[in-house]
């Protein structure tokens, strides 16, 4: 047994050992992922600001042997503004190339809503400039780089350098502007992100964007605009490198296209790289080389070229033989989502989405009708493609759309809505009436939306649609209906329409259509279906061919795509669409080419487009997947 002084000495040694062990453990750096590259040192957890009791920290990576003041790349992590960490930044590989890299933390959306995040980013840059001499940094050469949510914040730093109300806290005598921005697949416009194909419902009240701004994007469009980089673009913004995968189902690649288009329109130097086959993440030697070249050029003055992985929309791309305009066109595309027309005669509001070229008009007009229970959001890829080639696309939201139901948690599933549609005579009539009312209101639309002024050509109008929307297009084009409880047929044809496109259209024996409905259907028309395109009642692609077979010959086309199903014609990317369409991207390309050739032939009078429709070009290009019948 240990007693007396010996016991006291032992206790003292134990306490000292525990104290030293604790100090040693506390002094160790936290786990940081991959080891540092040779010749790199890191200063961790530097406090750049404090909000209440919350310390905002950054890690500063520096060369062990630096010569002169270093250009600085500020890395901003992603994580949907909900998660993520400054640890393990991929930007550290730049340090051996003569850069300082600062990886910053910022308040997440569960801590504070917008604009807290951008205020923190700006505070970090001001702090770094304020300590530039201490750490050997060049205050005149700063860049921001981020991915996903971090890409969004990097882009806002680039476009909102002059937004003074976001400059809060300390170091206010220093600028938060950056001299270059590298944006990896970041959201660019919260007012449009929900209108493109995505695995997320960005318009939902619990979406990452909603949690960021403290409200759903549709309930508070003002907050959505305030959090969007595109809102603040001015000609004095720094150069941008924007990179995005064309298979990104989290943040639609069209967000990067919109950012690029608006930067270029403002005269800002910008490069867009759409990476074929890449999803929500970018990596590899080619990606690194393009980022390196961008920073070398704009922070070091080295004239290194930046080779895009794929030409941006509108730039030259070699088209395979027999393809018809497979790439997006040269025109930048705008999107207007908040148009509401009031039809006094029917005492109803009609919501309209406009997808339009940003160049001077006028342009032919395509009215596109969504499927039963659907919405314009499901057709943005096709609409954007048409608009880039010089068409204004107007997409009404019909009364059967689930997006109009007041309780989003109890909306009808598509099948439930379709069962009602089969027997709802008024719905069959009201949809064509929506289209005619929209055509009546073209001048009003131009007054409501200055973006559309001078762009709408009322003499060149086409109507298209998918599923129930194809039914709508048929009826507005001249197909007659036999309504429940009535004798004889009803025509809702609109003489202003010059051509009709029917994607997965309806046959006879359903919804008022009979074998005689197309007797006077004389407009140029194109129908499309696929080998897997069956309706809820079991009718297959042969049934969808009836409009082509029963209408008078002349300017009629029927496009059959092997492997295509009902979801091939919209932007739905759920498990069912993916499971049934392993060739989805190729099929979507065939749909785009055939439809654009049709519109060009009959709304523009393009002889080459007409010749393409009459040729076997698409059949050859698709290696027999596509067959076009003609009458």
C-alpha positions in Angstrom: 0.0 0.0 0.0 1.3 3.5 -0.9 1.0 6.0 1.9 2.1 9.6 2.9 4.5 11.5 0.8 5.0 8.7 -1.7 1.2 8.6 -2.4 1.1 12.4 -2.9 4.1 12.2 -5.3 2.4 9.5 -7.3 -0.8 11.5 -7.6 1.1 14.6 -8.7 2.8 12.6 -11.5 -0.5 11.1 -12.6 -2.1 14.5 -12.8 0.8 15.9 -14.7 0.7 13.1 -17.1 -3.0 13.6 -17.7 -2.4 17.3 -18.2 0.4 16.8 -20.7 -1.6 14.2 -22.5 -4.6 16.5 -22.8 -2.4 19.4 -24.0 -0.8 17.2 -26.6 -4.1 15.8 -27.8 -5.6 19.3 -28.0 -2.6 20.6 -30.0 -3.0 17.9 -32.7 -4.6 19.1 -35.9 -8.0 17.5 -36.7 -8.4 14.9 -39.4 -8.2 16.7 -42.8 -8.7 14.0 -45.4 -5.9 13.5 -47.9 -2.4 14.3 -46.8 -0.9 17.7 -47.8 1.1 17.8 -51.0 4.9 18.1 -50.5 6.0 21.7 -49.7 2.7 22.8 -48.3 2.0 24.1 -44.8 -1.4 24.9 -43.3 -2.6 27.3 -40.7 -5.8 25.9 -39.3 -8.8 27.4 -37.7 -7.9 31.1 -38.2 -10.8 33.1 -36.9 -11.9 35.6 -39.6 -15.1 36.8 -37.9 -17.4 36.2 -35.0 -21.2 36.4 -34.9 -22.3 36.3 -31.3 -20.6 33.3 -29.8 -20.1 31.7 -33.2 -16.5 31.8 -34.5 -16.1 31.7 -38.2 -12.9 29.9 -39.2 -10.8 29.4 -42.2 -7.7 27.2 -43.0 -4.9 28.9 -44.9 -2.6 26.7 -47.1 0.7 28.3 -48.1 3.9 27.1 -49.8 6.7 26.4 -47.4 8.9 28.5 -49.6 7.1 31.4 -51.3 8.7 34.0 -53.4 6.8 37.3 -53.4 3.2 38.0 -52.6 0.9 35.1 -53.5 -2.3 35.1 -55.5 -5.2 33.8 -53.4 -7.9 31.2 -54.3 -10.7 31.1 -51.7 -12.4 27.7 -51.7 -16.1 27.6 -50.6 -17.5 24.1 -49.8 -20.8 22.7 -51.0 -23.4 20.7 -49.2 -26.8 22.4 -50.1 -26.0 25.2 -47.7 -27.0 22.6 -45.0 -23.8 20.7 -44.5 -20.2 20.4 -45.6 -16.9 21.5 -44.2 -13.8 23.5 -45.0 -11.7 20.3 -44.4 -10.1 18.5 -47.2 -10.4 21.2 -49.9 -9.5 20.0 -53.4 -8.0 23.4 -54.1 -4.9 22.6 -52.0 -3.3 21.1 -55.1 -2.9 24.7 -56.4 -0.4 25.6 -53.6 2.7 24.0 -55.1 1.9 25.9 -58.3 2.4 29.2 -56.4 -1.0 30.0 -54.9 -2.3 30.6 -51.4 -5.5 28.7 -50.8 -8.0 29.7 -48.1 -10.8 27.2 -47.3 -13.5 28.9 -45.4 -16.5 27.9 -43.2 -19.7 29.8 -43.2 -23.0 29.7 -41.4 -25.3 27.0 -42.7 -29.0 27.5 -43.3 -30.1 25.8 -40.1 -28.0 28.5 -38.2 -29.1 31.5 -40.2 -30.9 32.2 -43.5 -29.8 34.3 -46.4 -27.9 36.6 -46.7 -25.8 35.3 -43.7 -23.8 33.0 -46.0 -22.7 35.6 -48.5 -22.0 38.0 -45.6 -19.6 35.4 -44.2 -17.9 34.9 -47.5 -17.3 38.6 -47.9 -16.1 38.9 -44.3 -13.5 36.1 -45.0 -12.1 37.9 -48.1 -11.9 41.2 -46.2 -10.1 39.5 -43.3 -7.6 37.9 -45.7 -6.9 41.3 -47.4 -6.5 42.8 -44.0 -3.9 40.2 -43.1 -2.3 40.1 -46.5 1.1 41.4 -45.4 1.2 39.1 -42.4 0.7 36.0 -44.6 2.4 37.1 -47.8 -0.8 37.5 -49.9 -1.3 39.8 -52.8 -4.5 41.8 -52.0 -5.0 42.6 -55.7 -5.2 38.9 -56.9 -8.1 37.1 -55.3 -10.3 34.4 -56.8 -13.3 32.5 -55.5 -13.9 28.8 -56.3 -16.7 26.6 -55.1 -18.8 23.6 -56.0 -22.6 23.2 -55.9 -23.8 25.5 -53.0 -20.2 26.7 -52.9 -20.3 27.4 -56.6 -23.4 29.5 -56.0 -21.6 31.5 -53.3 -18.5 32.0 -55.4 -20.7 33.3 -58.3 -22.5 35.7 -55.9 -19.1 37.0 -54.8 -18.3 37.6 -58.5 -21.5 39.4 -59.4 -22.4 41.2 -56.1 -19.1 42.8 -55.4 -20.8 46.2 -55.1 -23.7 45.2 -52.9 -22.8 47.3 -49.8 -25.5 46.1 -47.5 -23.8 42.7 -47.3 -20.6 44.2 -46.0 -21.1 43.7 -42.2 -18.7 43.1 -39.3 -15.1 44.0 -39.2 -12.3 44.9 -41.7 -14.8 47.1 -43.6 -12.0 49.3 -45.0 -11.0 46.3 -47.2 -12.8 45.2 -50.4 -14.6 41.9 -50.7 -14.3 41.9 -54.5 -12.6 39.0 -56.3 -10.7 39.1 -59.6 -11.9 35.8 -61.0 -14.6 33.2 -60.3 -14.6 29.4 -60.9 -18.1 28.0 -60.5 -18.6 24.3 -60.4 -22.2 23.4 -61.0 -23.7 26.0 -58.7 -27.3 27.3 -58.8 -27.5 30.6 -60.6 -31.2 31.7 -60.7 -33.6 30.5 -57.9 -36.5 31.9 -60.0 -35.9 29.3 -62.7 -34.1 26.4 -61.1 -37.4 24.6 -60.4 -38.4 24.6 -64.1 -35.8 22.2 -65.3 -35.3 18.4 -64.9 -33.9 17.5 -61.5 -34.0 14.7 -58.9 -34.9 17.4 -56.4 -38.1 19.4 -56.2 -36.5 22.8 -55.9 -39.9 24.5 -55.5 -40.9 22.4 -52.5 -41.2 24.2 -49.2 -38.5 21.9 -47.7 -36.0 22.2 -50.6 -32.4 23.2 -49.8 -33.2 26.6 -51.5 -36.3 27.1 -49.4 -34.3 26.4 -46.2 -31.7 28.8 -47.4 -34.0 31.8 -47.9 -36.5 30.8 -45.2 -39.5 30.3 -47.6 -40.4 28.4 -50.7 -39.2 29.9 -54.0 -42.7 30.3 -55.3 -44.1 31.9 -52.1 -41.3 34.5 -52.0 -39.9 35.2 -55.5 -38.4 38.4 -54.1 -36.2 36.4 -51.8 -35.4 33.9 -54.6 -34.2 36.8 -56.8 -32.2 38.3 -53.9 -30.2 35.0 -53.5 -29.5 34.5 -57.2 -26.1 35.5 -58.7 -27.8 36.4 -62.0 -29.7 39.2 -60.3 -26.5 41.2 -59.7 -24.7 40.9 -63.1 -23.0 44.1 -64.3 -20.4 44.8 -67.0 -17.6 45.2 -64.4 -17.9 41.7 -63.0 -14.7 39.6 -63.1 -14.0 36.7 -65.5 -15.9 33.5 -64.9 -15.1 29.8 -65.6 -18.3 27.8 -65.3 -18.2 24.0 -65.4 -21.2 21.6 -65.3 -21.9 18.0 -66.1 -24.7 17.4 -68.7 -25.9 14.5 -66.6 -26.3 16.5 -63.4 -29.7 15.6 -62.0 -29.3 17.7 -58.8 -28.5 21.1 -60.2 -29.7 21.3 -63.8 -26.9 22.2 -66.2 -29.2 24.9 -67.6 -28.5 27.0 -64.5 -24.9 27.3 -65.7 -26.1 28.0 -69.2 -28.3 30.8 -68.0 -25.4 32.3 -65.9 -23.1 32.2 -68.9 -25.7 33.7 -71.3 -26.4 36.6 -69.0 -22.7 37.3 -68.3 -21.9 37.3 -72.0 -24.9 39.6 -72.7 -23.5 42.1 -70.1 -20.1 42.0 -71.8 -18.4 40.0 -69.0 -15.6 37.5 -70.0 -17.0 34.0 -69.4 -16.2 30.5 -70.4 -18.8 27.7 -70.1 -17.6 24.1 -70.1 -20.4 21.4 -70.3 -18.8 18.1 -69.5 -20.4 15.2 -71.3 -21.5 12.3 -69.1 -20.6 14.1 -65.8 -23.0 14.2 -63.0 -23.1 16.3 -59.8 -19.3 16.3 -59.3 -16.3 17.1 -61.5 -12.8 15.6 -61.2 -9.9 14.4 -63.4 -6.8 15.7 -65.1 -8.7 17.5 -67.9 -10.9 19.4 -65.4 -7.8 20.3 -63.3 -6.0 21.5 -66.4 -8.8 23.9 -67.4 -9.0 25.3 -63.8 -5.3 25.8 -63.7 -5.2 27.6 -67.0 -8.0 29.9 -65.9 -6.4 30.9 -62.6 -2.9 31.2 -64.3 -4.4 33.5 -66.9 -6.4 35.8 -64.6 -4.3 35.7 -61.4 -0.8 35.3 -62.9 -1.2 36.9 -66.3 -0.2 33.7 -68.1 -1.9 33.3 -71.5 -2.9 29.7 -71.1 -5.8 28.6 -73.3 -8.9 27.1 -71.7 -10.2 24.3 -73.9 -13.9 23.5 -73.3 -14.8 19.8 -72.9 -17.8 20.6 -75.1 -18.7 23.7 -77.0 -21.2 25.9 -75.2 -24.6 26.4 -76.7 -24.4 28.4 -79.9 -20.7 27.7 -80.6 -19.5 25.6 -83.5 -19.8 21.9 -82.9 -19.3 19.2 -85.6 -22.7 17.6 -86.3 -22.8 13.9 -87.2 -23.9 13.1 -90.7 -27.7 13.2 -91.2 -28.4 14.9 -87.9 -30.6 18.0 -88.0 -29.3 20.8 -85.7 -28.5 18.4 -82.8 -26.8 21.2 -80.7 -28.6 24.1 -79.0 -28.8 27.1 -81.2 -26.8 30.4 -81.0 -29.5 32.4 -79.2 -29.3 33.0 -75.5 -32.5 31.9 -73.8 -34.6 33.7 -71.2 -37.3 32.3 -68.9 -40.3 34.2 -67.5 -42.3 32.1 -65.0 -44.7 34.6 -63.3 -47.1 35.6 -66.0 -50.8 35.4 -65.1 -53.6 36.2 -67.5 -57.2 36.7 -66.5 -60.0 35.3 -68.7 -63.0 37.4 -67.8 -65.4 35.4 -69.9 -64.6 32.2 -68.0 -63.7 34.0 -64.7 -60.4 32.2 -64.4 -56.7 32.9 -64.3 -54.3 31.3 -66.6 -50.6 31.0 -65.6 -48.1 31.1 -68.4 -44.4 30.3 -68.6 -42.5 31.9 -71.5 -39.2 30.6 -72.8 -37.8 33.0 -75.3 -34.7 34.0 -77.3 -33.0 37.0 -76.0 -32.2 38.5 -79.4 -34.4 40.9 -81.3 -37.6 39.4 -82.8 -40.1 38.7 -84.0 -40.0 35.0 -83.7 -42.5 32.3 -84.5 -44.6 31.3 -81.4 -45.1 27.7 -80.1 -47.8 27.1 -77.6 -47.1 23.9 -75.7 -49.7 22.1 -73.6 -48.5 19.9 -70.7 -49.8 16.4 -70.0 -52.7 15.5 -67.6 -51.8 16.5 -64.1 -48.4 17.9 -65.2 -47.0 21.3 -65.5 -44.8 23.4 -67.8 -41.8 22.4 -65.6 -41.8 19.0 -67.3 -41.0 20.4 -70.8 -38.2 22.9 -70.2 -35.4 21.0 -71.9 -37.4 20.8 -75.2 -38.7 24.3 -74.9 -35.2 25.7 -74.2 -33.8 23.9 -77.3 -36.5 25.4 -79.5 -36.0 28.8 -78.1 -32.3 28.7 -78.7 -33.1 28.1 -82.4 -35.4 31.2 -82.6 -38.9 30.3 -81.2 -40.9 31.8 -78.4 -42.4 29.0 -76.4 -45.5 29.7 -74.3 -46.6 27.0 -71.8 -50.0 27.5 -70.1 -50.8 25.7 -66.8 -54.1 24.0 -67.3 -56.6 23.6 -64.5 -55.9 19.8 -64.1 -52.2 20.5 -63.2 -51.3 19.2 -59.8 -49.2 22.3 -59.2 -52.4 24.3 -58.8 -53.9 22.1 -56.1 -53.8 24.0 -52.8 -52.3 21.3 -50.5 -49.0 20.1 -52.0 -48.9 17.2 -49.4 -52.2 15.8 -50.7 -52.0 16.3 -54.4 -53.5 13.7 -56.7 -51.1 11.2 -58.2 -51.0 11.3 -62.0 -53.1 8.1 -62.4 -55.9 9.5 -60.2 -55.9 12.7 -62.3 -56.1 10.8 -65.5 -59.1 8.7 -64.4 -61.0 11.9 -63.9 -59.9 13.3 -67.3 -61.3 10.3 -69.2 -64.8 11.3 -68.3 -64.5 15.0 -67.8 -66.1 16.7 -70.8 -65.5 20.2 -69.6 -61.8 19.5 -69.2 -61.6 18.4 -72.8 -63.1 21.8 -73.9 -61.4 24.1 -71.4 -57.8 23.1 -72.4 -58.3 24.2 -76.1 -60.0 27.3 -74.8 -57.0 28.1 -72.7 -54.9 28.0 -75.9 -57.2 30.2 -77.8 -57.4 32.7 -74.9 -53.6 32.7 -74.8 -53.4 33.5 -78.5 -56.0 36.3 -77.9 -53.6 37.7 -75.3 -50.3 37.9 -77.1 -50.3 41.7 -77.1 -51.2 41.8 -73.4 -48.3 39.4 -72.7 -45.9 41.9 -74.4 -47.2 44.6 -72.2 -46.9 42.5 -69.0 -43.4 41.3 -69.8 -41.1 43.8 -71.5 -38.7 40.9 -72.2 -41.3 39.7 -74.8 -41.8 43.1 -76.5 -41.4 42.7 -80.3 -40.7 39.0 -80.0 -44.1 37.4 -80.7 -45.0 36.9 -84.4 -48.8 36.3 -84.5 -48.7 35.2 -88.1 -46.5 32.1 -87.3 -48.1 30.0 -84.6 -47.7 26.4 -83.8 -49.3 24.3 -81.1 -47.8 21.2 -79.5 -48.4 19.1 -76.6 -47.7 15.8 -74.8 -50.3 13.2 -73.9 -53.4 15.2 -72.7 -51.5 18.2 -74.2 -51.3 16.3 -77.5 -55.1 15.9 -77.3 -55.3 19.6 -76.8 -53.1 20.3 -79.8 -55.2 18.0 -82.0 -58.5 19.7 -81.0 -57.1 23.2 -81.4 -55.8 22.1 -84.8 -59.2 20.8 -86.0 -60.0 17.4 -84.6 -63.7 17.3 -83.5 -65.2 16.0 -80.3 -68.3 14.2 -79.3 -69.1 15.5 -75.8 -70.9 13.4 -73.1 -74.7 13.9 -73.3 -74.6 15.7 -76.6 -75.3 14.7 -80.1 -73.1 15.7 -83.1 -69.5 16.8 -83.0 -67.9 20.0 -81.6 -65.0 21.9 -83.2 -62.7 24.1 -81.2 -60.3 24.7 -84.1 -58.4 28.0 -84.0 -57.6 29.3 -87.5 -54.5 31.2 -86.3 -52.6 27.9 -85.8 -50.4 26.9 -88.7 -49.0 23.5 -87.5 -49.6 20.9 -84.8 -47.1 18.7 -82.9 -48.5 15.7 -81.0 -46.1 13.9 -78.6 -47.7 10.6 -77.5 -51.1 11.7 -78.8 -54.6 10.2 -78.4 -56.4 7.8 -80.7 -60.1 7.2 -81.2 -62.6 5.8 -78.8 -61.6 8.0 -75.8 -62.2 11.5 -74.5 -64.7 12.4 -77.2 -62.5 11.4 -80.2 -64.1 9.1 -82.8 -63.0 7.6 -86.0 -64.4 10.6 -87.8 -62.8 13.3 -85.6 -59.9 13.9 -88.1 -61.9 14.2 -91.3 -61.2 17.9 -91.5 -57.8 17.8 -89.8 -55.9 19.5 -92.6 -53.1 21.4 -90.9 -49.5 20.1 -91.2 -49.1 17.7 -88.3 -46.4 15.5 -86.7 -47.2 12.8 -84.2 -44.6 10.9 -82.2 -44.8 7.7 -80.2 -42.5 4.8 -79.2 -42.6 1.0 -78.9 -43.2 1.2 -75.1 -45.7 4.1 -75.2 -48.8 2.6 -73.7 -51.6 4.5 -72.0 -53.3 3.7 -68.7 -56.1 1.8 -70.5 -53.6 -0.4 -72.3 -53.6 1.0 -75.8 -50.2 0.9 -77.4 -48.4 2.9 -80.1 -50.7 1.6 -82.9 -53.6 3.4 -81.2 -51.6 6.6 -81.0 -51.1 6.5 -84.8 -54.8 6.9 -85.5 -54.7 10.7 -86.0 -52.0 10.2 -88.7 -54.0 7.4 -90.4 -57.5 9.0 -90.3 -56.6 12.6 -91.2 -56.5 13.8 -94.9 -53.2 13.3 -96.5 -50.8 16.1 -97.1 -48.0 17.4 -94.7 -48.6 14.6 -92.2 -45.7 12.9 -90.4 -45.6 10.1 -87.9 -42.4 9.5 -86.0 -41.9 6.0 -84.3 -39.0 5.6 -81.9 -38.0 2.1 -80.9 -37.6 1.9 -77.1 -39.4 5.2 -76.3 -42.1 5.2 -73.7 -44.6 7.8 -72.4 -41.9 9.5 -70.3 -39.5 9.9 -73.2 -41.3 13.1 -74.2 -40.9 15.0 -71.0 -38.3 15.8 -68.4 -39.4 13.4 -65.7 -36.4 11.5 -64.4 -37.9 9.3 -61.7 -37.1 5.6 -61.3 -39.8 4.6 -63.8 -38.4 6.8 -66.6 -34.9 5.7 -66.0 -35.7 2.0 -65.7 -37.6 2.0 -69.0 -35.2 4.2 -71.0 -31.6 3.1 -71.0 -31.2 5.2 -74.2 -33.0 8.2 -72.8 -30.5 10.8 -74.0 -30.3 9.4 -77.5 -34.1 9.3 -77.7 -34.4 12.8 -76.4 -32.1 13.9 -79.2 -34.2 12.3 -81.9 -37.3 14.0 -80.5 -35.6 17.4 -80.5 -34.3 17.0 -84.1 -37.5 15.8 -85.6 -39.6 18.4 -83.9 -37.3 21.3 -84.8 -37.2 20.2 -88.4 -41.1 20.2 -88.4 -41.3 23.7 -86.9 -38.7 25.0 -89.2 -40.4 23.5 -92.2 -44.0 24.8 -91.4 -43.5 27.9 -89.3 -40.4 29.3 -91.1 -40.9 27.8 -94.5 -37.4 26.3 -94.5 -37.0 24.2 -97.6 -34.0 22.3 -96.2 -36.0 21.3 -93.1 -38.8 20.1 -95.3 -36.3 18.1 -97.4 -34.9 16.6 -94.2 -38.4 15.4 -93.1 -38.9 13.8 -96.5 -35.5 12.1 -96.4 -34.3 9.1 -94.5 -31.7 11.2 -92.6 -33.0 10.6 -89.1 -33.5 6.9 -89.7 -29.9 6.7 -90.9 -28.5 8.8 -88.0 -30.4 6.7 -85.5 -29.3 3.5 -87.2 -32.9 2.4 -87.6 -34.2 3.4 -84.2 -36.4 6.1 -85.7 -38.9 5.5 -88.5 -40.8 8.4 -90.1 -44.0 7.7 -92.0 -45.5 10.3 -94.3 -48.8 11.1 -95.9 
